[in-house]
Amino acid sequence: MTERPTARELAGLRFPGLDPARPTAEQIHESLRSAILSTALAPGCLVSETEIGLKFGASRTPVREAFALLRDDGLIVTRPSRGNYVSKLSEHDIRQAQFLREGLELATVRRLCETGIAPDLRIALEDCLTAQADAVAQDDNGAFQHQDNEFHILLARATGYPRAETLLVREKAALDRLRVLALSPARHKGRLLDEHRNILTAILDKDVERTLAATRTHLRSILNVLSRLITENRDFFA
């Protein structure tokens, strides 16, 4: 396993300041989770509790609590007497997460075809697609990934079942880092945008079969490039 020094990964990272009105551990967890899922903290990177505490100006206790949450997310692993490392990607975990996510999202879009989407969430989804188009035009991977996540979260929220959104966020974590690796070509972002548009249009038309087909095609697209991404990013995989 390639183990990267903490300083190399953390030196250039800038985290938002802590809000005294919110739990410190929660904020550190959110910031580190975002850095890991964007691969700013790369798979295999050594992450020191001391260095993170200095970065946030936080004591050891909330840092340890944040690391415990990251372990629960499967995003860091602790090696006795060696430290904490950003977990490497696993082909098995990716395929399992895709399987679970597909089941959840197909149930989500089927329900939305039956119930419709509330006007405020429909506007939010359309705004999300506009923001995605802007990100494609600017070839901005970070902005596109954020809006891509937002699109799927909004669909889950539209079901009216809060746990659907919670479960989706959790299962997507195993896929998000892989998606970052796949976003580099601008044409790939453009294809994902077209697929999002097709899904929303089919839902609004209440066409169940077309919606399910469009969603299934979209969710399985990452598996079509999995072997290539593993080959191109071998150090990131277990």
CYANA upper distance limits for C-alpha pairs under 8 A (distance plus 0.5 A):
  1 MET  CA     44 GLY  CA      7.90
  1 MET  CA    235 ASP  CA      8.19
  1 MET  CA    238 ALA  CA      8.21
  2 THR  CA     44 GLY  CA      6.84
  2 THR  CA    235 ASP  CA      7.25
  3 GLU  CA     44 GLY  CA      5.90
  3 GLU  CA     45 CYS  CA      6.33
  3 GLU  CA     46 LEU  CA      6.91
  3 GLU  CA     85 TYR  CA      8.48
  4 ARG  CA      8 ARG  CA      7.86
  4 ARG  CA      9 GLU  CA      8.19
  4 ARG  CA     44 GLY  CA      6.93
  4 ARG  CA     45 CYS  CA      5.24
  4 ARG  CA     46 LEU  CA      6.25
  5 PRO  CA      9 GLU  CA      7.56
  5 PRO  CA     45 CYS  CA      7.16
  5 PRO  CA     46 LEU  CA      6.23
  6 THR  CA     10 LEU  CA      6.56
  6 THR  CA     45 CYS  CA      7.15
  6 THR  CA     46 LEU  CA      5.56
  6 THR  CA     47 VAL  CA      6.02
  6 THR  CA     48 SER  CA      7.13
  6 THR  CA     51 GLU  CA      8.41
  7 ALA  CA     11 ALA  CA      5.89
  8 ARG  CA     12 GLY  CA      8.46
  9 GLU  CA     13 LEU  CA      7.98
  9 GLU  CA     40 ALA  CA      7.93
  9 GLU  CA     41 LEU  CA      6.50
  9 GLU  CA     42 ALA  CA      8.06
  9 GLU  CA     45 CYS  CA      7.60
 10 LEU  CA     41 LEU  CA      7.99
 13 LEU  CA     40 ALA  CA      8.19
 15 PHE  CA     31 SER  CA      7.07
 15 PHE  CA     55 LYS  CA      8.19
 15 PHE  CA     56 PHE  CA      7.96
 16 PRO  CA     31 SER  CA      8.12
 17 GLY  CA     56 PHE  CA      7.66
 18 LEU  CA     22 ARG  CA      8.49
 18 LEU  CA     24 THR  CA      7.37
 18 LEU  CA     27 GLN  CA      7.37
 18 LEU  CA     56 PHE  CA      7.68
 19 ASP  CA     24 THR  CA      8.16
 19 ASP  CA     27 GLN  CA      8.47
 20 PRO  CA     24 THR  CA      8.01
 22 ARG  CA     26 GLU  CA      8.10
 22 ARG  CA     27 GLN  CA      7.86
 23 PRO  CA     27 GLN  CA      7.11
 24 THR  CA     28 ILE  CA      6.77
 24 THR  CA     58 ALA  CA      8.22
 24 THR  CA     62 PRO  CA      6.53
 25 ALA  CA     29 HIS  CA      6.54
 25 ALA  CA     62 PRO  CA      4.88
 25 ALA  CA     63 VAL  CA      6.56
 25 ALA  CA     64 ARG  CA      8.45
 25 ALA  CA     65 GLU  CA      6.28
 25 ALA  CA     66 ALA  CA      5.44
 26 GLU  CA     30 GLU  CA      6.71
 26 GLU  CA     66 ALA  CA      7.01
 27 GLN  CA     31 SER  CA      6.73
 28 ILE  CA     32 LEU  CA      6.58
 28 ILE  CA     56 PHE  CA      8.09
 28 ILE  CA     62 PRO  CA      8.35
 28 ILE  CA     63 VAL  CA      7.43
 28 ILE  CA     66 ALA  CA      6.50
 29 HIS  CA     33 ARG  CA      6.32
 29 HIS  CA     66 ALA  CA      5.13
 29 HIS  CA     67 PHE  CA      7.54
 29 HIS  CA     69 LEU  CA      7.31
 29 HIS  CA     70 LEU  CA      7.25
 30 GLU  CA     34 SER  CA      6.63
 31 SER  CA     35 ALA  CA      6.75
 32 LEU  CA     36 ILE  CA      6.60
 33 ARG  CA     37 LEU  CA      6.57
 33 ARG  CA     70 LEU  CA      7.50
 33 ARG  CA     75 LEU  CA      8.06
 34 SER  CA     38 SER  CA      6.58
 35 ALA  CA     39 THR  CA      6.61
 35 ALA  CA     40 ALA  CA      5.52
 35 ALA  CA     41 LEU  CA      6.02
 36 ILE  CA     40 ALA  CA      6.48
 36 ILE  CA     41 LEU  CA      5.30
 36 ILE  CA     42 ALA  CA      6.97
 36 ILE  CA     43 PRO  CA      8.22
 36 ILE  CA     75 LEU  CA      7.82
 36 ILE  CA     86 VAL  CA      7.78
 36 ILE  CA    177 ARG  CA      8.15
 37 LEU  CA     41 LEU  CA      8.46
 37 LEU  CA    173 ALA  CA      7.56
 37 LEU  CA    176 ASP  CA      6.36
 37 LEU  CA    177 ARG  CA      5.48
 37 LEU  CA    180 VAL  CA      8.48
 38 SER  CA    142 GLY  CA      8.21
 38 SER  CA    176 ASP  CA      8.04
 38 SER  CA    177 ARG  CA      6.58
 38 SER  CA    180 VAL  CA      6.87
 39 THR  CA     43 PRO  CA      7.62
 39 THR  CA    177 ARG  CA      6.78
 39 THR  CA    180 VAL  CA      7.98
 41 LEU  CA     45 CYS  CA      6.99
 41 LEU  CA     86 VAL  CA      7.76
 42 ALA  CA     86 VAL  CA      7.31
 42 ALA  CA    236 PHE  CA      7.88
 43 PRO  CA     85 TYR  CA      8.28
 43 PRO  CA     86 VAL  CA      5.59
 43 PRO  CA     87 SER  CA      6.02
 43 PRO  CA     88 LYS  CA      5.11
 43 PRO  CA     89 LEU  CA      7.41
 43 PRO  CA    235 ASP  CA      8.40
 43 PRO  CA    236 PHE  CA      5.66
 43 PRO  CA    237 PHE  CA      8.09
 44 GLY  CA     85 TYR  CA      6.22
 44 GLY  CA     86 VAL  CA      5.63
 44 GLY  CA     87 SER  CA      6.43
 44 GLY  CA     88 LYS  CA      6.12
 44 GLY  CA    235 ASP  CA      8.46
 44 GLY  CA    236 PHE  CA      7.30
 45 CYS  CA     85 TYR  CA      5.88
 45 CYS  CA     86 VAL  CA      5.75
 46 LEU  CA     83 GLY  CA      7.54
 46 LEU  CA     84 ASN  CA      6.36
 46 LEU  CA     85 TYR  CA      4.94
 46 LEU  CA     86 VAL  CA      7.07
 47 VAL  CA     51 GLU  CA      8.08
 47 VAL  CA     52 ILE  CA      8.03
 47 VAL  CA     83 GLY  CA      7.94
 47 VAL  CA     84 ASN  CA      5.96
 47 VAL  CA     85 TYR  CA      6.09
 47 VAL  CA     86 VAL  CA      7.49
 48 SER  CA     52 ILE  CA      6.71
 48 SER  CA     83 GLY  CA      7.47
 48 SER  CA     84 ASN  CA      7.04
 49 GLU  CA     53 GLY  CA      6.56
 49 GLU  CA     60 ARG  CA      7.68
 49 GLU  CA     63 VAL  CA      6.86
 49 GLU  CA     64 ARG  CA      7.53
 50 THR  CA     54 LEU  CA      6.84
 50 THR  CA     60 ARG  CA      7.83
 51 GLU  CA     55 LYS  CA      6.71
 52 ILE  CA     56 PHE  CA      6.82
 52 ILE  CA     63 VAL  CA      7.68
 53 GLY  CA     57 GLY  CA      6.08
 53 GLY  CA     58 ALA  CA      5.33
 53 GLY  CA     59 SER  CA      6.52
 53 GLY  CA     60 ARG  CA      6.90
 53 GLY  CA     63 VAL  CA      6.77
 54 LEU  CA     58 ALA  CA      7.15
 58 ALA  CA     62 PRO  CA      7.58
 58 ALA  CA     63 VAL  CA      7.57
 59 SER  CA     63 VAL  CA      7.28
 60 ARG  CA     64 ARG  CA      6.59
 61 THR  CA     65 GLU  CA      6.81
 62 PRO  CA     66 ALA  CA      6.61
 63 VAL  CA     67 PHE  CA      6.72
 64 ARG  CA     68 ALA  CA      6.69
 65 GLU  CA     69 LEU  CA      6.95
 66 ALA  CA     70 LEU  CA      6.83
 67 PHE  CA     71 ARG  CA      6.68
 67 PHE  CA     76 ILE  CA      8.06
 68 ALA  CA     72 ASP  CA      6.84
 69 LEU  CA     73 ASP  CA      6.78
 70 LEU  CA     74 GLY  CA      6.79
 70 LEU  CA     75 LEU  CA      5.87
 70 LEU  CA     76 ILE  CA      6.29
 71 ARG  CA     75 LEU  CA      6.32
 71 ARG  CA     76 ILE  CA      5.59
 71 ARG  CA     77 VAL  CA      6.67
 73 ASP  CA    170 ARG  CA      7.90
 73 ASP  CA    173 ALA  CA      8.27
 74 GLY  CA     87 SER  CA      7.52
 75 LEU  CA     86 VAL  CA      6.38
 75 LEU  CA     87 SER  CA      5.71
 76 ILE  CA     84 ASN  CA      7.02
 76 ILE  CA     85 TYR  CA      5.91
 76 ILE  CA     86 VAL  CA      4.83
 76 ILE  CA     87 SER  CA      5.21
 77 VAL  CA     84 ASN  CA      6.19
 77 VAL  CA     85 TYR  CA      5.89
 77 VAL  CA     86 VAL  CA      6.90
 77 VAL  CA     87 SER  CA      6.19
 78 THR  CA     82 ARG  CA      8.26
 78 THR  CA     83 GLY  CA      6.25
 78 THR  CA     84 ASN  CA      4.90
 78 THR  CA     85 TYR  CA      6.84
 79 ARG  CA     83 GLY  CA      5.92
 79 ARG  CA     84 ASN  CA      6.74
 79 ARG  CA     85 TYR  CA      8.21
 88 LYS  CA    236 PHE  CA      6.04
 88 LYS  CA    237 PHE  CA      5.66
 88 LYS  CA    238 ALA  CA      5.89
 89 LEU  CA     93 ASP  CA      8.23
 89 LEU  CA     94 ILE  CA      8.19
 89 LEU  CA    174 ALA  CA      8.36
 89 LEU  CA    178 LEU  CA      8.46
 89 LEU  CA    236 PHE  CA      6.52
 89 LEU  CA    237 PHE  CA      5.01
 89 LEU  CA    238 ALA  CA      6.41
 90 SER  CA     94 ILE  CA      6.63
 90 SER  CA    237 PHE  CA      6.33
 90 SER  CA    238 ALA  CA      6.17
 91 GLU  CA     95 ARG  CA      6.71
 91 GLU  CA    237 PHE  CA      8.18
 92 HIS  CA     96 GLN  CA      6.65
 93 ASP  CA     97 ALA  CA      6.51
 93 ASP  CA    174 ALA  CA      7.29
 94 ILE  CA     98 GLN  CA      6.60
 94 ILE  CA    174 ALA  CA      6.32
 94 ILE  CA    175 LEU  CA      6.42
 95 ARG  CA     99 PHE  CA      6.66
 95 ARG  CA    223 LEU  CA      8.29
 96 GLN  CA    100 LEU  CA      6.84
 97 ALA  CA    101 ARG  CA      6.39
 97 ALA  CA    171 GLU  CA      6.00
 97 ALA  CA    172 LYS  CA      7.39
 97 ALA  CA    174 ALA  CA      6.69
 97 ALA  CA    175 LEU  CA      7.45
 98 GLN  CA    102 GLU  CA      6.43
 98 GLN  CA    171 GLU  CA      8.31
 98 GLN  CA    172 LYS  CA      8.35
 98 GLN  CA    175 LEU  CA      7.76
 98 GLN  CA    219 LEU  CA      7.94
 98 GLN  CA    220 ARG  CA      8.14
 99 PHE  CA    103 GLY  CA      7.01
100 LEU  CA    104 LEU  CA      6.91
100 LEU  CA    171 GLU  CA      7.65
101 ARG  CA    105 GLU  CA      6.53
101 ARG  CA    168 LEU  CA      7.03
101 ARG  CA    171 GLU  CA      6.65
101 ARG  CA    172 LYS  CA      7.46
102 GLU  CA    106 LEU  CA      6.41
102 GLU  CA    216 ARG  CA      7.57
102 GLU  CA    219 LEU  CA      7.00
103 GLY  CA    107 ALA  CA      6.81
104 LEU  CA    108 THR  CA      6.69
104 LEU  CA    164 ALA  CA      7.97
104 LEU  CA    168 LEU  CA      7.76
105 GLU  CA    109 VAL  CA      6.71
105 GLU  CA    156 ALA  CA      8.06
105 GLU  CA    168 LEU  CA      8.46
105 GLU  CA    215 THR  CA      8.22
106 LEU  CA    110 ARG  CA      6.60
106 LEU  CA    212 LEU  CA      6.69
106 LEU  CA    215 THR  CA      7.34
106 LEU  CA    216 ARG  CA      7.86
107 ALA  CA    111 ARG  CA      6.71
108 THR  CA    112 LEU  CA      6.83
108 THR  CA    155 LEU  CA      7.63
108 THR  CA    156 ALA  CA      6.64
108 THR  CA    159 THR  CA      7.03
109 VAL  CA    113 CYS  CA      6.72
109 VAL  CA    155 LEU  CA      7.88
109 VAL  CA    203 ILE  CA      7.38
109 VAL  CA    211 THR  CA      7.42
109 VAL  CA    212 LEU  CA      7.64
109 VAL  CA    215 THR  CA      8.43
110 ARG  CA    114 GLU  CA      7.09
110 ARG  CA    208 VAL  CA      6.63
110 ARG  CA    211 THR  CA      7.98
110 ARG  CA    212 LEU  CA      7.55
111 ARG  CA    115 THR  CA      6.57
111 ARG  CA    116 GLY  CA      8.43
111 ARG  CA    159 THR  CA      7.31
112 LEU  CA    116 GLY  CA      5.45
112 LEU  CA    117 ILE  CA      6.74
112 LEU  CA    158 ALA  CA      7.82
112 LEU  CA    159 THR  CA      6.92
112 LEU  CA    203 ILE  CA      7.04
112 LEU  CA    206 LYS  CA      8.48
113 CYS  CA    203 ILE  CA      5.57
113 CYS  CA    204 LEU  CA      7.49
113 CYS  CA    205 ASP  CA      8.23
113 CYS  CA    206 LYS  CA      5.01
113 CYS  CA    207 ASP  CA      7.24
113 CYS  CA    208 VAL  CA      6.55
113 CYS  CA    211 THR  CA      8.47
114 GLU  CA    206 LYS  CA      7.34
116 GLY  CA    203 ILE  CA      8.10
116 GLY  CA    204 LEU  CA      7.50
116 GLY  CA    206 LYS  CA      8.13
117 ILE  CA    121 LEU  CA      7.03
117 ILE  CA    122 ARG  CA      6.50
117 ILE  CA    158 ALA  CA      6.56
117 ILE  CA    159 THR  CA      8.48
117 ILE  CA    204 LEU  CA      8.26
118 ALA  CA    122 ARG  CA      6.67
118 ALA  CA    158 ALA  CA      7.53
119 PRO  CA    123 ILE  CA      6.75
120 ASP  CA    124 ALA  CA      6.78
121 LEU  CA    125 LEU  CA      6.56
121 LEU  CA    154 LEU  CA      7.46
121 LEU  CA    158 ALA  CA      7.17
122 ARG  CA    126 GLU  CA      6.73
123 ILE  CA    127 ASP  CA      6.59
124 ALA  CA    128 CYS  CA      6.55
124 ALA  CA    154 LEU  CA      8.20
125 LEU  CA    129 LEU  CA      6.86
125 LEU  CA    151 PHE  CA      6.71
125 LEU  CA    154 LEU  CA      7.26
125 LEU  CA    155 LEU  CA      8.44
126 GLU  CA    130 THR  CA      6.87
127 ASP  CA    131 ALA  CA      6.74
128 CYS  CA    132 GLN  CA      6.70
128 CYS  CA    147 GLN  CA      6.53
128 CYS  CA    150 GLU  CA      7.66
128 CYS  CA    151 PHE  CA      6.82
129 LEU  CA    133 ALA  CA      6.73
129 LEU  CA    147 GLN  CA      8.19
129 LEU  CA    151 PHE  CA      8.16
129 LEU  CA    193 LEU  CA      7.66
129 LEU  CA    196 HIS  CA      8.11
129 LEU  CA    197 ARG  CA      7.77
130 THR  CA    134 ASP  CA      6.90
131 ALA  CA    135 ALA  CA      6.78
131 ALA  CA    144 PHE  CA      8.31
131 ALA  CA    147 GLN  CA      7.32
132 GLN  CA    136 VAL  CA      6.72
132 GLN  CA    143 ALA  CA      8.05
132 GLN  CA    144 PHE  CA      5.97
132 GLN  CA    147 GLN  CA      6.43
132 GLN  CA    148 ASP  CA      7.71
132 GLN  CA    193 LEU  CA      7.21
133 ALA  CA    137 ALA  CA      6.72
133 ALA  CA    190 GLY  CA      8.26
133 ALA  CA    193 LEU  CA      7.56
134 ASP  CA    138 GLN  CA      6.73
135 ALA  CA    139 ASP  CA      6.25
135 ALA  CA    140 ASP  CA      5.49
135 ALA  CA    141 ASN  CA      7.64
135 ALA  CA    143 ALA  CA      6.32
135 ALA  CA    144 PHE  CA      5.75
136 VAL  CA    140 ASP  CA      6.92
136 VAL  CA    141 ASN  CA      8.46
136 VAL  CA    144 PHE  CA      7.46
136 VAL  CA    186 ALA  CA      6.98
136 VAL  CA    189 LYS  CA      6.62
136 VAL  CA    190 GLY  CA      6.66
139 ASP  CA    186 ALA  CA      6.38
140 ASP  CA    144 PHE  CA      6.66
141 ASN  CA    145 GLN  CA      6.54
141 ASN  CA    180 VAL  CA      8.13
141 ASN  CA    183 LEU  CA      6.86
141 ASN  CA    184 SER  CA      7.45
142 GLY  CA    146 HIS  CA      6.80
143 ALA  CA    147 GLN  CA      6.80
144 PHE  CA    148 ASP  CA      6.39
144 PHE  CA    189 LYS  CA      7.99
145 GLN  CA    149 ASN  CA      6.66
145 GLN  CA    180 VAL  CA      7.87
146 HIS  CA    150 GLU  CA      6.71
147 GLN  CA    151 PHE  CA      6.61
148 ASP  CA    152 HIS  CA      7.29
149 ASN  CA    153 ILE  CA      6.71
150 GLU  CA    154 LEU  CA      6.47
151 PHE  CA    155 LEU  CA      6.93
151 PHE  CA    196 HIS  CA      8.42
152 HIS  CA    156 ALA  CA      6.86
153 ILE  CA    157 ARG  CA      6.58
153 ILE  CA    165 GLU  CA      6.46
153 ILE  CA    168 LEU  CA      7.90
153 ILE  CA    169 VAL  CA      7.99
154 LEU  CA    158 ALA  CA      6.58
155 LEU  CA    159 THR  CA      7.48
156 ALA  CA    160 GLY  CA      8.26
156 ALA  CA    161 TYR  CA      8.01
156 ALA  CA    162 PRO  CA      8.44
156 ALA  CA    164 ALA  CA      6.27
156 ALA  CA    165 GLU  CA      5.56
156 ALA  CA    168 LEU  CA      8.10
157 ARG  CA    161 TYR  CA      7.16
157 ARG  CA    162 PRO  CA      6.99
157 ARG  CA    164 ALA  CA      7.79
157 ARG  CA    165 GLU  CA      6.32
159 THR  CA    164 ALA  CA      8.31
161 TYR  CA    165 GLU  CA      7.83
162 PRO  CA    166 THR  CA      7.05
163 ARG  CA    167 LEU  CA      6.45
164 ALA  CA    168 LEU  CA      6.59
165 GLU  CA    169 VAL  CA      6.76
166 THR  CA    170 ARG  CA      6.92
167 LEU  CA    171 GLU  CA      6.71
168 LEU  CA    172 LYS  CA      6.46
169 VAL  CA    173 ALA  CA      7.01
170 ARG  CA    174 ALA  CA      8.43
171 GLU  CA    175 LEU  CA      8.09
172 LYS  CA    176 ASP  CA      6.47
173 ALA  CA    177 ARG  CA      7.95
174 ALA  CA    178 LEU  CA      8.39
175 LEU  CA    179 ARG  CA      6.73
176 ASP  CA    180 VAL  CA      6.86
177 ARG  CA    181 LEU  CA      7.17
178 LEU  CA    182 ALA  CA      7.02
178 LEU  CA    229 LEU  CA      8.31
179 ARG  CA    183 LEU  CA      6.71
179 ARG  CA    222 ILE  CA      7.68
180 VAL  CA    184 SER  CA      8.04
181 LEU  CA    229 LEU  CA      7.62
182 ALA  CA    188 HIS  CA      8.08
182 ALA  CA    222 ILE  CA      8.34
182 ALA  CA    225 VAL  CA      8.28
182 ALA  CA    229 LEU  CA      7.78
183 LEU  CA    188 HIS  CA      6.66
183 LEU  CA    189 LYS  CA      6.60
184 SER  CA    188 HIS  CA      7.97
185 PRO  CA    189 LYS  CA      7.55
186 ALA  CA    190 GLY  CA      6.87
187 ARG  CA    191 ARG  CA      6.71
188 HIS  CA    192 LEU  CA      6.84
189 LYS  CA    193 LEU  CA      6.74
190 GLY  CA    194 ASP  CA      6.83
191 ARG  CA    195 GLU  CA      6.77
192 LEU  CA    196 HIS  CA      6.71
192 LEU  CA    218 HIS  CA      7.82
193 LEU  CA    197 ARG  CA      6.76
194 ASP  CA    198 ASN  CA      6.71
195 GLU  CA    199 ILE  CA      6.74
195 GLU  CA    214 ALA  CA      7.42
195 GLU  CA    215 THR  CA      8.39
195 GLU  CA    218 HIS  CA      6.62
196 HIS  CA    200 LEU  CA      6.81
196 HIS  CA    218 HIS  CA      8.36
197 ARG  CA    201 THR  CA      6.56
198 ASN  CA    202 ALA  CA      6.60
198 ASN  CA    211 THR  CA      8.40
198 ASN  CA    214 ALA  CA      7.09
199 ILE  CA    203 ILE  CA      6.75
199 ILE  CA    211 THR  CA      6.14
199 ILE  CA    214 ALA  CA      6.16
199 ILE  CA    215 THR  CA      6.60
200 LEU  CA    204 LEU  CA      6.69
200 LEU  CA    211 THR  CA      8.46
201 THR  CA    205 ASP  CA      6.65
202 ALA  CA    206 LYS  CA      6.68
202 ALA  CA    207 ASP  CA      5.99
202 ALA  CA    208 VAL  CA      7.95
202 ALA  CA    210 ARG  CA      6.58
202 ALA  CA    211 THR  CA      5.48
203 ILE  CA    207 ASP  CA      6.73
203 ILE  CA    208 VAL  CA      7.68
203 ILE  CA    211 THR  CA      6.37
206 LYS  CA    211 THR  CA      8.45
207 ASP  CA    211 THR  CA      6.52
208 VAL  CA    212 LEU  CA      6.59
209 GLU  CA    213 ALA  CA      6.61
210 ARG  CA    214 ALA  CA      6.55
211 THR  CA    215 THR  CA      6.56
212 LEU  CA    216 ARG  CA      6.48
213 ALA  CA    217 THR  CA      6.66
214 ALA  CA    218 HIS  CA      6.69
215 THR  CA    219 LEU  CA      6.64
216 ARG  CA    220 ARG  CA      6.64
217 THR  CA    221 SER  CA      6.73
220 ARG  CA    224 ASN  CA      7.48
221 SER  CA    225 VAL  CA      7.74
222 ILE  CA    226 LEU  CA      6.74
223 LEU  CA    227 SER  CA      8.37
225 VAL  CA    229 LEU  CA      6.70
226 LEU  CA    230 ILE  CA      6.68
227 SER  CA    231 THR  CA      6.81
228 ARG  CA    232 GLU  CA      6.65
229 LEU  CA    233 ASN  CA      6.37
230 ILE  CA    234 ARG  CA      5.88
230 ILE  CA    236 PHE  CA      8.44
230 ILE  CA    237 PHE  CA      7.35
233 ASN  CA    237 PHE  CA      7.70
